[in-house]
Amino acid sequence: MVEVKVCIGTSCHLHGSYNVMMSFKQLIEEYNLHDKINLAGRFCTGCCQNGVSVTVNDTEYGVSPETAGSFFRETILPLASENK
């Protein structure tokens, strides 16, 4: 199971965490990955300087609403494919 946590703290919220979360939800649905990806919100991780803080299996990334789709396809999707 791939663990994806999107920061919903104040700074990340202002940088578009809701839109990032909705993009990920839509892509999980599109690729039918409900049984491979656990998507959750979390509070401040202290990594506010790089946009919306997204943790994938304990690794921190900075994502924006504009890059959420490509981030999902390039980073999360390959991990979900490994977990067959």
mmCIF file of the N, C-alpha and C atoms, coordinates in Angstrom:
data_MODEL
# 
_entry.id   MODEL 
# 
loop_
_atom_site.group_PDB 
_atom_site.id 
_atom_site.type_symbol 
_atom_site.label_atom_id 
_atom_site.label_alt_id 
_atom_site.label_comp_id 
_atom_site.label_asym_id 
_atom_site.label_entity_id 
_atom_site.label_seq_id 
_atom_site.pdbx_PDB_ins_code 
_atom_site.Cartn_x 
_atom_site.Cartn_y 
_atom_site.Cartn_z 
_atom_site.occupancy 
_atom_site.B_iso_or_equiv 
_atom_site.pdbx_formal_charge 
_atom_site.auth_seq_id 
_atom_site.auth_comp_id 
_atom_site.auth_asym_id 
_atom_site.auth_atom_id 
_atom_site.pdbx_PDB_model_num 
ATOM 1   N N  . MET A 1 1  ? 0.848   -1.178 0.000   1.00 0.00 ? 1  MET A N  1 
ATOM 2   C CA . MET A 1 1  ? 0.000   0.000  0.000   1.00 0.00 ? 1  MET A CA 1 
ATOM 3   C C  . MET A 1 1  ? 0.893   1.241  0.000   1.00 0.00 ? 1  MET A C  1 
ATOM 4   N N  . VAL A 1 2  ? 0.631   2.146  -0.914  1.00 0.00 ? 2  VAL A N  1 
ATOM 5   C CA . VAL A 1 2  ? 1.363   3.404  -0.983  1.00 0.00 ? 2  VAL A CA 1 
ATOM 6   C C  . VAL A 1 2  ? 0.646   4.403  -0.075  1.00 0.00 ? 2  VAL A C  1 
ATOM 7   N N  . GLU A 1 3  ? 1.387   4.982  0.864   1.00 0.00 ? 3  GLU A N  1 
ATOM 8   C CA . GLU A 1 3  ? 0.835   5.963  1.796   1.00 0.00 ? 3  GLU A CA 1 
ATOM 9   C C  . GLU A 1 3  ? 1.104   7.371  1.258   1.00 0.00 ? 3  GLU A C  1 
ATOM 10  N N  . VAL A 1 4  ? 0.051   8.104  0.954   1.00 0.00 ? 4  VAL A N  1 
ATOM 11  C CA . VAL A 1 4  ? 0.163   9.475  0.439   1.00 0.00 ? 4  VAL A CA 1 
ATOM 12  C C  . VAL A 1 4  ? -0.565  10.391 1.418   1.00 0.00 ? 4  VAL A C  1 
ATOM 13  N N  . LYS A 1 5  ? 0.189   11.337 1.976   1.00 0.00 ? 5  LYS A N  1 
ATOM 14  C CA . LYS A 1 5  ? -0.398  12.271 2.936   1.00 0.00 ? 5  LYS A CA 1 
ATOM 15  C C  . LYS A 1 5  ? -0.159  13.691 2.455   1.00 0.00 ? 5  LYS A C  1 
ATOM 16  N N  . VAL A 1 6  ? -1.229  14.448 2.361   1.00 0.00 ? 6  VAL A N  1 
ATOM 17  C CA . VAL A 1 6  ? -1.173  15.834 1.889   1.00 0.00 ? 6  VAL A CA 1 
ATOM 18  C C  . VAL A 1 6  ? -1.360  16.748 3.094   1.00 0.00 ? 6  VAL A C  1 
ATOM 19  N N  . CYS A 1 7  ? -0.437  17.671 3.281   1.00 0.00 ? 7  CYS A N  1 
ATOM 20  C CA . CYS A 1 7  ? -0.531  18.614 4.386   1.00 0.00 ? 7  CYS A CA 1 
ATOM 21  C C  . CYS A 1 7  ? -1.726  19.537 4.166   1.00 0.00 ? 7  CYS A C  1 
ATOM 22  N N  . ILE A 1 8  ? -2.518  19.712 5.225   1.00 0.00 ? 8  ILE A N  1 
ATOM 23  C CA . ILE A 1 8  ? -3.673  20.602 5.153   1.00 0.00 ? 8  ILE A CA 1 
ATOM 24  C C  . ILE A 1 8  ? -3.514  21.760 6.149   1.00 0.00 ? 8  ILE A C  1 
ATOM 25  N N  . GLY A 1 9  ? -2.274  21.997 6.588   1.00 0.00 ? 9  GLY A N  1 
ATOM 26  C CA . GLY A 1 9  ? -1.995  23.123 7.482   1.00 0.00 ? 9  GLY A CA 1 
ATOM 27  C C  . GLY A 1 9  ? -2.220  24.444 6.761   1.00 0.00 ? 9  GLY A C  1 
ATOM 28  N N  . THR A 1 10 ? -2.162  25.524 7.495   1.00 0.00 ? 10 THR A N  1 
ATOM 29  C CA . THR A 1 10 ? -2.496  26.848 6.968   1.00 0.00 ? 10 THR A CA 1 
ATOM 30  C C  . THR A 1 10 ? -1.703  27.226 5.725   1.00 0.00 ? 10 THR A C  1 
ATOM 31  N N  . SER A 1 11 ? -0.388  27.116 5.777   1.00 0.00 ? 11 SER A N  1 
ATOM 32  C CA . SER A 1 11 ? 0.439   27.521 4.638   1.00 0.00 ? 11 SER A CA 1 
ATOM 33  C C  . SER A 1 11 ? 0.138   26.667 3.405   1.00 0.00 ? 11 SER A C  1 
ATOM 34  N N  . CYS A 1 12 ? 0.070   25.362 3.594   1.00 0.00 ? 12 CYS A N  1 
ATOM 35  C CA . CYS A 1 12 ? -0.211  24.470 2.458   1.00 0.00 ? 12 CYS A CA 1 
ATOM 36  C C  . CYS A 1 12 ? -1.628  24.692 1.926   1.00 0.00 ? 12 CYS A C  1 
ATOM 37  N N  . HIS A 1 13 ? -2.560  24.970 2.825   1.00 0.00 ? 13 HIS A N  1 
ATOM 38  C CA . HIS A 1 13 ? -3.924  25.275 2.387   1.00 0.00 ? 13 HIS A CA 1 
ATOM 39  C C  . HIS A 1 13 ? -3.921  26.497 1.471   1.00 0.00 ? 13 HIS A C  1 
ATOM 40  N N  . LEU A 1 14 ? -3.162  27.513 1.869   1.00 0.00 ? 14 LEU A N  1 
ATOM 41  C CA . LEU A 1 14 ? -3.083  28.728 1.055   1.00 0.00 ? 14 LEU A CA 1 
ATOM 42  C C  . LEU A 1 14 ? -2.374  28.484 -0.276  1.00 0.00 ? 14 LEU A C  1 
ATOM 43  N N  . HIS A 1 15 ? -1.531  27.456 -0.338  1.00 0.00 ? 15 HIS A N  1 
ATOM 44  C CA . HIS A 1 15 ? -0.825  27.110 -1.572  1.00 0.00 ? 15 HIS A CA 1 
ATOM 45  C C  . HIS A 1 15 ? -1.598  26.098 -2.420  1.00 0.00 ? 15 HIS A C  1 
ATOM 46  N N  . GLY A 1 16 ? -2.803  25.706 -1.985  1.00 0.00 ? 16 GLY A N  1 
ATOM 47  C CA . GLY A 1 16 ? -3.652  24.861 -2.824  1.00 0.00 ? 16 GLY A CA 1 
ATOM 48  C C  . GLY A 1 16 ? -3.724  23.399 -2.440  1.00 0.00 ? 16 GLY A C  1 
ATOM 49  N N  . SER A 1 17 ? -3.554  23.069 -1.162  1.00 0.00 ? 17 SER A N  1 
ATOM 50  C CA . SER A 1 17 ? -3.584  21.658 -0.765  1.00 0.00 ? 17 SER A CA 1 
ATOM 51  C C  . SER A 1 17 ? -4.918  20.984 -1.094  1.00 0.00 ? 17 SER A C  1 
ATOM 52  N N  . TYR A 1 18 ? -6.023  21.740 -1.000  1.00 0.00 ? 18 TYR A N  1 
ATOM 53  C CA . TYR A 1 18 ? -7.331  21.156 -1.340  1.00 0.00 ? 18 TYR A CA 1 
ATOM 54  C C  . TYR A 1 18 ? -7.343  20.712 -2.805  1.00 0.00 ? 18 TYR A C  1 
ATOM 55  N N  . ASN A 1 19 ? -6.822  21.529 -3.690  1.00 0.00 ? 19 ASN A N  1 
ATOM 56  C CA . ASN A 1 19 ? -6.796  21.181 -5.116  1.00 0.00 ? 19 ASN A CA 1 
ATOM 57  C C  . ASN A 1 19 ? -5.866  20.006 -5.388  1.00 0.00 ? 19 ASN A C  1 
ATOM 58  N N  . VAL A 1 20 ? -4.738  19.945 -4.678  1.00 0.00 ? 20 VAL A N  1 
ATOM 59  C CA . VAL A 1 20 ? -3.823  18.806 -4.821  1.00 0.00 ? 20 VAL A CA 1 
ATOM 60  C C  . VAL A 1 20 ? -4.531  17.531 -4.383  1.00 0.00 ? 20 VAL A C  1 
ATOM 61  N N  . MET A 1 21 ? -5.202  17.589 -3.237  1.00 0.00 ? 21 MET A N  1 
ATOM 62  C CA . MET A 1 21 ? -5.929  16.429 -2.717  1.00 0.00 ? 21 MET A CA 1 
ATOM 63  C C  . MET A 1 21 ? -7.012  15.980 -3.707  1.00 0.00 ? 21 MET A C  1 
ATOM 64  N N  . MET A 1 22 ? -7.756  16.919 -4.258  1.00 0.00 ? 22 MET A N  1 
ATOM 65  C CA . MET A 1 22 ? -8.820  16.571 -5.210  1.00 0.00 ? 22 MET A CA 1 
ATOM 66  C C  . MET A 1 22 ? -8.241  15.970 -6.491  1.00 0.00 ? 22 MET A C  1 
ATOM 67  N N  . SER A 1 23 ? -7.113  16.482 -6.951  1.00 0.00 ? 23 SER A N  1 
ATOM 68  C CA . SER A 1 23 ? -6.455  15.911 -8.139  1.00 0.00 ? 23 SER A CA 1 
ATOM 69  C C  . SER A 1 23 ? -6.052  14.469 -7.878  1.00 0.00 ? 23 SER A C  1 
ATOM 70  N N  . PHE A 1 24 ? -5.433  14.221 -6.712  1.00 0.00 ? 24 PHE A N  1 
ATOM 71  C CA . PHE A 1 24 ? -5.025  12.861 -6.371  1.00 0.00 ? 24 PHE A CA 1 
ATOM 72  C C  . PHE A 1 24 ? -6.235  11.935 -6.271  1.00 0.00 ? 24 PHE A C  1 
ATOM 73  N N  . LYS A 1 25 ? -7.315  12.405 -5.642  1.00 0.00 ? 25 LYS A N  1 
ATOM 74  C CA . LYS A 1 25 ? -8.529  11.582 -5.521  1.00 0.00 ? 25 LYS A CA 1 
ATOM 75  C C  . LYS A 1 25 ? -9.070  11.211 -6.898  1.00 0.00 ? 25 LYS A C  1 
ATOM 76  N N  . GLN A 1 26 ? -9.105  12.189 -7.796  1.00 0.00 ? 26 GLN A N  1 
ATOM 77  C CA . GLN A 1 26 ? -9.609  11.954 -9.147  1.00 0.00 ? 26 GLN A CA 1 
ATOM 78  C C  . GLN A 1 26 ? -8.730  10.940 -9.883  1.00 0.00 ? 26 GLN A C  1 
ATOM 79  N N  . LEU A 1 27 ? -7.422  11.058 -9.744  1.00 0.00 ? 27 LEU A N  1 
ATOM 80  C CA . LEU A 1 27 ? -6.505  10.143 -10.429 1.00 0.00 ? 27 LEU A CA 1 
ATOM 81  C C  . LEU A 1 27 ? -6.552  8.737  -9.830  1.00 0.00 ? 27 LEU A C  1 
ATOM 82  N N  . ILE A 1 28 ? -6.736  8.637  -8.526  1.00 0.00 ? 28 ILE A N  1 
ATOM 83  C CA . ILE A 1 28 ? -6.900  7.317  -7.903  1.00 0.00 ? 28 ILE A CA 1 
ATOM 84  C C  . ILE A 1 28 ? -8.149  6.647  -8.473  1.00 0.00 ? 28 ILE A C  1 
ATOM 85  N N  . GLU A 1 29 ? -9.197  7.410  -8.625  1.00 0.00 ? 29 GLU A N  1 
ATOM 86  C CA . GLU A 1 29 ? -10.444 6.894  -9.207  1.00 0.00 ? 29 GLU A CA 1 
ATOM 87  C C  . GLU A 1 29 ? -10.229 6.506  -10.673 1.00 0.00 ? 29 GLU A C  1 
ATOM 88  N N  . GLU A 1 30 ? -9.594  7.390  -11.418 1.00 0.00 ? 30 GLU A N  1 
ATOM 89  C CA . GLU A 1 30 ? -9.359  7.161  -12.844 1.00 0.00 ? 30 GLU A CA 1 
ATOM 90  C C  . GLU A 1 30 ? -8.548  5.890  -13.099 1.00 0.00 ? 30 GLU A C  1 
ATOM 91  N N  . TYR A 1 31 ? -7.524  5.669  -12.277 1.00 0.00 ? 31 TYR A N  1 
ATOM 92  C CA . TYR A 1 31 ? -6.662  4.497  -12.439 1.00 0.00 ? 31 TYR A CA 1 
ATOM 93  C C  . TYR A 1 31 ? -7.135  3.290  -11.610 1.00 0.00 ? 31 TYR A C  1 
ATOM 94  N N  . ASN A 1 32 ? -8.254  3.441  -10.909 1.00 0.00 ? 32 ASN A N  1 
ATOM 95  C CA . ASN A 1 32 ? -8.834  2.380  -10.092 1.00 0.00 ? 32 ASN A CA 1 
ATOM 96  C C  . ASN A 1 32 ? -7.800  1.812  -9.104  1.00 0.00 ? 32 ASN A C  1 
ATOM 97  N N  . LEU A 1 33 ? -7.236  2.698  -8.292  1.00 0.00 ? 33 LEU A N  1 
ATOM 98  C CA . LEU A 1 33 ? -6.159  2.323  -7.377  1.00 0.00 ? 33 LEU A CA 1 
ATOM 99  C C  . LEU A 1 33 ? -6.556  2.400  -5.903  1.00 0.00 ? 33 LEU A C  1 
ATOM 100 N N  . HIS A 1 34 ? -7.843  2.287  -5.613  1.00 0.00 ? 34 HIS A N  1 
ATOM 101 C CA . HIS A 1 34 ? -8.318  2.393  -4.229  1.00 0.00 ? 34 HIS A CA 1 
ATOM 102 C C  . HIS A 1 34 ? -7.659  1.375  -3.309  1.00 0.00 ? 34 HIS A C  1 
ATOM 103 N N  . ASP A 1 35 ? -7.343  0.208  -3.825  1.00 0.00 ? 35 ASP A N  1 
ATOM 104 C CA . ASP A 1 35 ? -6.754  -0.842 -3.005  1.00 0.00 ? 35 ASP A CA 1 
ATOM 105 C C  . ASP A 1 35 ? -5.227  -0.771 -2.952  1.00 0.00 ? 35 ASP A C  1 
ATOM 106 N N  . LYS A 1 36 ? -4.636  0.199  -3.650  1.00 0.00 ? 36 LYS A N  1 
ATOM 107 C CA . LYS A 1 36 ? -3.174  0.310  -3.699  1.00 0.00 ? 36 LYS A CA 1 
ATOM 108 C C  . LYS A 1 36 ? -2.636  1.599  -3.086  1.00 0.00 ? 36 LYS A C  1 
ATOM 109 N N  . ILE A 1 37 ? -3.502  2.628  -2.965  1.00 0.00 ? 37 ILE A N  1 
ATOM 110 C CA . ILE A 1 37 ? -3.067  3.930  -2.452  1.00 0.00 ? 37 ILE A CA 1 
ATOM 111 C C  . ILE A 1 37 ? -3.973  4.358  -1.310  1.00 0.00 ? 37 ILE A C  1 
ATOM 112 N N  . ASN A 1 38 ? -3.364  4.719  -0.198  1.00 0.00 ? 38 ASN A N  1 
ATOM 113 C CA . ASN A 1 38 ? -4.092  5.279  0.929   1.00 0.00 ? 38 ASN A CA 1 
ATOM 114 C C  . ASN A 1 38 ? -3.812  6.783  0.949   1.00 0.00 ? 38 ASN A C  1 
ATOM 115 N N  . LEU A 1 39 ? -4.826  7.580  0.621   1.00 0.00 ? 39 LEU A N  1 
ATOM 116 C CA . LEU A 1 39 ? -4.703  9.034  0.569   1.00 0.00 ? 39 LEU A CA 1 
ATOM 117 C C  . LEU A 1 39 ? -5.303  9.627  1.833   1.00 0.00 ? 39 LEU A C  1 
ATOM 118 N N  . ALA A 1 40 ? -4.534  10.484 2.514   1.00 0.00 ? 40 ALA A N  1 
ATOM 119 C CA . ALA A 1 40 ? -5.011  11.098 3.752   1.00 0.00 ? 40 ALA A CA 1 
ATOM 120 C C  . ALA A 1 40 ? -4.472  12.512 3.868   1.00 0.00 ? 40 ALA A C  1 
ATOM 121 N N  . GLY A 1 41 ? -5.141  13.306 4.685   1.00 0.00 ? 41 GLY A N  1 
ATOM 122 C CA . GLY A 1 41 ? -4.663  14.627 5.023   1.00 0.00 ? 41 GLY A CA 1 
ATOM 123 C C  . GLY A 1 41 ? -3.849  14.541 6.304   1.00 0.00 ? 41 GLY A C  1 
ATOM 124 N N  . ARG A 1 42 ? -2.976  15.501 6.499   1.00 0.00 ? 42 ARG A N  1 
ATOM 125 C CA . ARG A 1 42 ? -2.223  15.577 7.748   1.00 0.00 ? 42 ARG A CA 1 
ATOM 126 C C  . ARG A 1 42 ? -1.925  17.035 8.040   1.00 0.00 ? 42 ARG A C  1 
ATOM 127 N N  . PHE A 1 43 ? -1.593  17.305 9.290   1.00 0.00 ? 43 PHE A N  1 
ATOM 128 C CA . PHE A 1 43 ? -1.298  18.678 9.666   1.00 0.00 ? 43 PHE A CA 1 
ATOM 129 C C  . PHE A 1 43 ? 0.162   19.002 9.404   1.00 0.00 ? 43 PHE A C  1 
ATOM 130 N N  . CYS A 1 44 ? 0.563   20.206 9.671   1.00 0.00 ? 44 CYS A N  1 
ATOM 131 C CA . CYS A 1 44 ? 1.852   20.761 9.280   1.00 0.00 ? 44 CYS A CA 1 
ATOM 132 C C  . CYS A 1 44 ? 3.025   19.817 9.502   1.00 0.00 ? 44 CYS A C  1 
ATOM 133 N N  . THR A 1 45 ? 3.823   19.692 8.448   1.00 0.00 ? 45 THR A N  1 
ATOM 134 C CA . THR A 1 45 ? 5.026   18.863 8.507   1.00 0.00 ? 45 THR A CA 1 
ATOM 135 C C  . THR A 1 45 ? 6.273   19.721 8.640   1.00 0.00 ? 45 THR A C  1 
ATOM 136 N N  . GLY A 1 46 ? 6.104   21.051 8.588   1.00 0.00 ? 46 GLY A N  1 
ATOM 137 C CA . GLY A 1 46 ? 7.233   21.957 8.708   1.00 0.00 ? 46 GLY A CA 1 
ATOM 138 C C  . GLY A 1 46 ? 7.997   22.162 7.413   1.00 0.00 ? 46 GLY A C  1 
ATOM 139 N N  . CYS A 1 47 ? 7.480   21.659 6.317   1.00 0.00 ? 47 CYS A N  1 
ATOM 140 C CA . CYS A 1 47 ? 8.143   21.797 5.001   1.00 0.00 ? 47 CYS A CA 1 
ATOM 141 C C  . CYS A 1 47 ? 7.334   22.720 4.105   1.00 0.00 ? 47 CYS A C  1 
ATOM 142 N N  . CYS A 1 48 ? 7.027   23.899 4.615   1.00 0.00 ? 48 CYS A N  1 
ATOM 143 C CA . CYS A 1 48 ? 6.107   24.813 3.930   1.00 0.00 ? 48 CYS A CA 1 
ATOM 144 C C  . CYS A 1 48 ? 6.751   25.598 2.795   1.00 0.00 ? 48 CYS A C  1 
ATOM 145 N N  . GLN A 1 49 ? 8.044   25.621 2.717   1.00 0.00 ? 49 GLN A N  1 
ATOM 146 C CA . GLN A 1 49 ? 8.731   26.488 1.765   1.00 0.00 ? 49 GLN A CA 1 
ATOM 147 C C  . GLN A 1 49 ? 8.661   26.011 0.314   1.00 0.00 ? 49 GLN A C  1 
ATOM 148 N N  . ASN A 1 50 ? 8.260   24.772 0.071   1.00 0.00 ? 50 ASN A N  1 
ATOM 149 C CA . ASN A 1 50 ? 8.270   24.222 -1.287  1.00 0.00 ? 50 ASN A CA 1 
ATOM 150 C C  . ASN A 1 50 ? 6.880   23.978 -1.851  1.00 0.00 ? 50 ASN A C  1 
ATOM 151 N N  . GLY A 1 51 ? 5.903   24.768 -1.465  1.00 0.00 ? 51 GLY A N  1 
ATOM 152 C CA . GLY A 1 51 ? 4.545   24.551 -1.935  1.00 0.00 ? 51 GLY A CA 1 
ATOM 153 C C  . GLY A 1 51 ? 3.813   23.615 -0.993  1.00 0.00 ? 51 GLY A C  1 
ATOM 154 N N  . VAL A 1 52 ? 2.876   22.852 -1.517  1.00 0.00 ? 52 VAL A N  1 
ATOM 155 C CA . VAL A 1 52 ? 2.099   21.926 -0.705  1.00 0.00 ? 52 VAL A CA 1 
ATOM 156 C C  . VAL A 1 52 ? 2.977   20.724 -0.358  1.00 0.00 ? 52 VAL A C  1 
ATOM 157 N N  . SER A 1 53 ? 3.083   20.436 0.928   1.00 0.00 ? 53 SER A N  1 
ATOM 158 C CA . SER A 1 53 ? 3.900   19.317 1.375   1.00 0.00 ? 53 SER A CA 1 
ATOM 159 C C  . SER A 1 53 ? 3.120   18.013 1.198   1.00 0.00 ? 53 SER A C  1 
ATOM 160 N N  . VAL A 1 54 ? 3.699   17.091 0.437   1.00 0.00 ? 54 VAL A N  1 
ATOM 161 C CA . VAL A 1 54 ? 3.102   15.779 0.206   1.00 0.00 ? 54 VAL A CA 1 
ATOM 162 C C  . VAL A 1 54 ? 4.110   14.729 0.635   1.00 0.00 ? 54 VAL A C  1 
ATOM 163 N N  . THR A 1 55 ? 3.679   13.817 1.491   1.00 0.00 ? 55 THR A N  1 
ATOM 164 C CA . THR A 1 55 ? 4.525   12.722 1.939   1.00 0.00 ? 55 THR A CA 1 
ATOM 165 C C  . THR A 1 55 ? 4.082   11.454 1.226   1.00 0.00 ? 55 THR A C  1 
ATOM 166 N N  . VAL A 1 56 ? 5.037   10.798 0.566   1.00 0.00 ? 56 VAL A N  1 
ATOM 167 C CA . VAL A 1 56 ? 4.764   9.520  -0.098  1.00 0.00 ? 56 VAL A CA 1 
ATOM 168 C C  . VAL A 1 56 ? 5.695   8.497  0.535   1.00 0.00 ? 56 VAL A C  1 
ATOM 169 N N  . ASN A 1 57 ? 5.115   7.564  1.259   1.00 0.00 ? 57 ASN A N  1 
ATOM 170 C CA . ASN A 1 57 ? 5.909   6.536  1.952   1.00 0.00 ? 57 ASN A CA 1 
ATOM 171 C C  . ASN A 1 57 ? 7.074   7.153  2.723   1.00 0.00 ? 57 ASN A C  1 
ATOM 172 N N  . ASP A 1 58 ? 6.795   8.155  3.519   1.00 0.00 ? 58 ASP A N  1 
ATOM 173 C CA . ASP A 1 58 ? 7.769   8.811  4.407   1.00 0.00 ? 58 ASP A CA 1 
ATOM 174 C C  . ASP A 1 58 ? 8.790   9.698  3.701   1.00 0.00 ? 58 ASP A C  1 
ATOM 175 N N  . THR A 1 59 ? 8.620   9.986  2.422   1.00 0.00 ? 59 THR A N  1 
ATOM 176 C CA . THR A 1 59 ? 9.494   10.917 1.707   1.00 0.00 ? 59 THR A CA 1 
ATOM 177 C C  . THR A 1 59 ? 8.692   12.184 1.412   1.00 0.00 ? 59 THR A C  1 
ATOM 178 N N  . GLU A 1 60 ? 9.260   13.342 1.748   1.00 0.00 ? 60 GLU A N  1 
ATOM 179 C CA . GLU A 1 60 ? 8.582   14.636 1.569   1.00 0.00 ? 60 GLU A CA 1 
ATOM 180 C C  . GLU A 1 60 ? 8.835   15.206 0.173   1.00 0.00 ? 60 GLU A C  1 
ATOM 181 N N  . TYR A 1 61 ? 7.783   15.763 -0.403  1.00 0.00 ? 61 TYR A N  1 
ATOM 182 C CA . TYR A 1 61 ? 7.866   16.423 -1.704  1.00 0.00 ? 61 TYR A CA 1 
ATOM 183 C C  . TYR A 1 61 ? 7.118   17.741 -1.626  1.00 0.00 ? 61 TYR A C  1 
ATOM 184 N N  . GLY A 1 62 ? 7.449   18.678 -2.489  1.00 0.00 ? 62 GLY A N  1 
ATOM 185 C CA . GLY A 1 62 ? 6.702   19.912 -2.653  1.00 0.00 ? 62 GLY A CA 1 
ATOM 186 C C  . GLY A 1 62 ? 5.931   19.839 -3.958  1.00 0.00 ? 62 GLY A C  1 
ATOM 187 N N  . VAL A 1 63 ? 4.621   20.008 -3.878  1.00 0.00 ? 63 VAL A N  1 
ATOM 188 C CA . VAL A 1 63 ? 3.751   19.869 -5.050  1.00 0.00 ? 63 VAL A CA 1 
ATOM 189 C C  . VAL A 1 63 ? 2.865   21.107 -5.133  1.00 0.00 ? 63 VAL A C  1 
ATOM 190 N N  . SER A 1 64 ? 2.519   21.495 -6.340  1.00 0.00 ? 64 SER A N  1 
ATOM 191 C CA . SER A 1 64 ? 1.561   22.588 -6.523  1.00 0.00 ? 64 SER A CA 1 
ATOM 192 C C  . SER A 1 64 ? 0.328   22.009 -7.215  1.00 0.00 ? 64 SER A C  1 
ATOM 193 N N  . PRO A 1 65 ? -0.785  22.732 -7.176  1.00 0.00 ? 65 PRO A N  1 
ATOM 194 C CA . PRO A 1 65 ? -1.959  22.246 -7.898  1.00 0.00 ? 65 PRO A CA 1 
ATOM 195 C C  . PRO A 1 65 ? -1.669  22.029 -9.387  1.00 0.00 ? 65 PRO A C  1 
ATOM 196 N N  . GLU A 1 66 ? -0.783  22.845 -9.950  1.00 0.00 ? 66 GLU A N  1 
ATOM 197 C CA . GLU A 1 66 ? -0.456  22.736 -11.375 1.00 0.00 ? 66 GLU A CA 1 
ATOM 198 C C  . GLU A 1 66 ? 0.388   21.505 -11.688 1.00 0.00 ? 66 GLU A C  1 
ATOM 199 N N  . THR A 1 67 ? 1.162   21.031 -10.730 1.00 0.00 ? 67 THR A N  1 
ATOM 200 C CA . THR A 1 67 ? 2.037   19.876 -10.974 1.00 0.00 ? 67 THR A CA 1 
ATOM 201 C C  . THR A 1 67 ? 1.494   18.580 -10.372 1.00 0.00 ? 67 THR A C  1 
ATOM 202 N N  . ALA A 1 68 ? 0.331   18.631 -9.738  1.00 0.00 ? 68 ALA A N  1 
ATOM 203 C CA . ALA A 1 68 ? -0.198  17.456 -9.036  1.00 0.00 ? 68 ALA A CA 1 
ATOM 204 C C  . ALA A 1 68 ? -0.385  16.258 -9.968  1.00 0.00 ? 68 ALA A C  1 
ATOM 205 N N  . GLY A 1 69 ? -0.906  16.480 -11.161 1.00 0.00 ? 69 GLY A N  1 
ATOM 206 C CA . GLY A 1 69 ? -1.143  15.381 -12.106 1.00 0.00 ? 69 GLY A CA 1 
ATOM 207 C C  . GLY A 1 69 ? 0.147   14.712 -12.546 1.00 0.00 ? 69 GLY A C  1 
ATOM 208 N N  . SER A 1 70 ? 1.119   15.508 -12.937 1.00 0.00 ? 70 SER A N  1 
ATOM 209 C CA . SER A 1 70 ? 2.387   14.927 -13.382 1.00 0.00 ? 70 SER A CA 1 
ATOM 210 C C  . SER A 1 70 ? 3.123   14.282 -12.207 1.00 0.00 ? 70 SER A C  1 
ATOM 211 N N  . PHE A 1 71 ? 3.041   14.878 -11.020 1.00 0.00 ? 71 PHE A N  1 
ATOM 212 C CA . PHE A 1 71 ? 3.657   14.272 -9.840  1.00 0.00 ? 71 PHE A CA 1 
ATOM 213 C C  . PHE A 1 71 ? 3.042   12.899 -9.560  1.00 0.00 ? 71 PHE A C  1 
ATOM 214 N N  . PHE A 1 72 ? 1.727   12.824 -9.643  1.00 0.00 ? 72 PHE A N  1 
ATOM 215 C CA . PHE A 1 72 ? 1.041   11.552 -9.405  1.00 0.00 ? 72 PHE A CA 1 
ATOM 216 C C  . PHE A 1 72 ? 1.525   10.495 -10.392 1.00 0.00 ? 72 PHE A C  1 
ATOM 217 N N  . ARG A 1 73 ? 1.540   10.850 -11.676 1.00 0.00 ? 73 ARG A N  1 
ATOM 218 C CA . ARG A 1 73 ? 1.925   9.883  -12.708 1.00 0.00 ? 73 ARG A CA 1 
ATOM 219 C C  . ARG A 1 73 ? 3.399   9.469  -12.615 1.00 0.00 ? 73 ARG A C  1 
ATOM 220 N N  . GLU A 1 74 ? 4.271   10.422 -12.256 1.00 0.00 ? 74 GLU A N  1 
ATOM 221 C CA . GLU A 1 74 ? 5.711   10.143 -12.235 1.00 0.00 ? 74 GLU A CA 1 
ATOM 222 C C  . GLU A 1 74 ? 6.212   9.554  -10.917 1.00 0.00 ? 74 GLU A C  1 
ATOM 223 N N  . THR A 1 75 ? 5.544   9.853  -9.820  1.00 0.00 ? 75 THR A N  1 
ATOM 224 C CA . THR A 1 75 ? 6.044   9.433  -8.513  1.00 0.00 ? 75 THR A CA 1 
ATOM 225 C C  . THR A 1 75 ? 5.152   8.393  -7.843  1.00 0.00 ? 75 THR A C  1 
ATOM 226 N N  . ILE A 1 76 ? 3.860   8.644  -7.789  1.00 0.00 ? 76 ILE A N  1 
ATOM 227 C CA . ILE A 1 76 ? 2.953   7.765  -7.044  1.00 0.00 ? 76 ILE A CA 1 
ATOM 228 C C  . ILE A 1 76 ? 2.557   6.544  -7.882  1.00 0.00 ? 76 ILE A C  1 
ATOM 229 N N  . LEU A 1 77 ? 2.207   6.749  -9.126  1.00 0.00 ? 77 LEU A N  1 
ATOM 230 C CA . LEU A 1 77 ? 1.745   5.649  -9.980  1.00 0.00 ? 77 LEU A CA 1 
ATOM 231 C C  . LEU A 1 77 ? 2.753   4.514  -10.090 1.00 0.00 ? 77 LEU A C  1 
ATOM 232 N N  . PRO A 1 78 ? 4.048   4.789  -10.314 1.00 0.00 ? 78 PRO A N  1 
ATOM 233 C CA . PRO A 1 78 ? 5.005   3.678  -10.362 1.00 0.00 ? 78 PRO A CA 1 
ATOM 234 C C  . PRO A 1 78 ? 5.070   2.881  -9.060  1.00 0.00 ? 78 PRO A C  1 
ATOM 235 N N  . LEU A 1 79 ? 4.949   3.554  -7.934  1.00 0.00 ? 79 LEU A N  1 
ATOM 236 C CA . LEU A 1 79 ? 4.961   2.854  -6.649  1.00 0.00 ? 79 LEU A CA 1 
ATOM 237 C C  . LEU A 1 79 ? 3.731   1.962  -6.493  1.00 0.00 ? 79 LEU A C  1 
ATOM 238 N N  . ALA A 1 80 ? 2.592   2.474  -6.946  1.00 0.00 ? 80 ALA A N  1 
ATOM 239 C CA . ALA A 1 80 ? 1.356   1.673  -6.871  1.00 0.00 ? 80 ALA A CA 1 
ATOM 240 C C  . ALA A 1 80 ? 1.452   0.469  -7.789  1.00 0.00 ? 80 ALA A C  1 
ATOM 241 N N  . SER A 1 81 ? 2.115   0.609  -8.923  1.00 0.00 ? 81 SER A N  1 
ATOM 242 C CA . SER A 1 81 ? 2.282   -0.503 -9.867  1.00 0.00 ? 81 SER A CA 1 
ATOM 243 C C  . SER A 1 81 ? 3.184   -1.589 -9.291  1.00 0.00 ? 81 SER A C  1 
ATOM 244 N N  . GLU A 1 82 ? 4.152   -1.189 -8.456  1.00 0.00 ? 82 GLU A N  1 
ATOM 245 C CA . GLU A 1 82 ? 5.047   -2.162 -7.819  1.00 0.00 ? 82 GLU A CA 1 
ATOM 246 C C  . GLU A 1 82 ? 4.309   -3.017 -6.783  1.00 0.00 ? 82 GLU A C  1 
ATOM 247 N N  . ASN A 1 83 ? 3.258   -2.474 -6.196  1.00 0.00 ? 83 ASN A N  1 
ATOM 248 C CA . ASN A 1 83 ? 2.516   -3.149 -5.117  1.00 0.00 ? 83 ASN A CA 1 
ATOM 249 C C  . ASN A 1 83 ? 1.395   -4.012 -5.659  1.00 0.00 ? 83 ASN A C  1 
ATOM 250 N N  . LYS A 1 84 ? 1.690   -4.919 -6.527  1.00 0.00 ? 84 LYS A N  1 
ATOM 251 C CA . LYS A 1 84 ? 0.653   -5.785 -7.103  1.00 0.00 ? 84 LYS A CA 1 
ATOM 252 C C  . LYS A 1 84 ? 0.418   -7.003 -6.256  1.00 0.00 ? 84 LYS A C  1 
# 
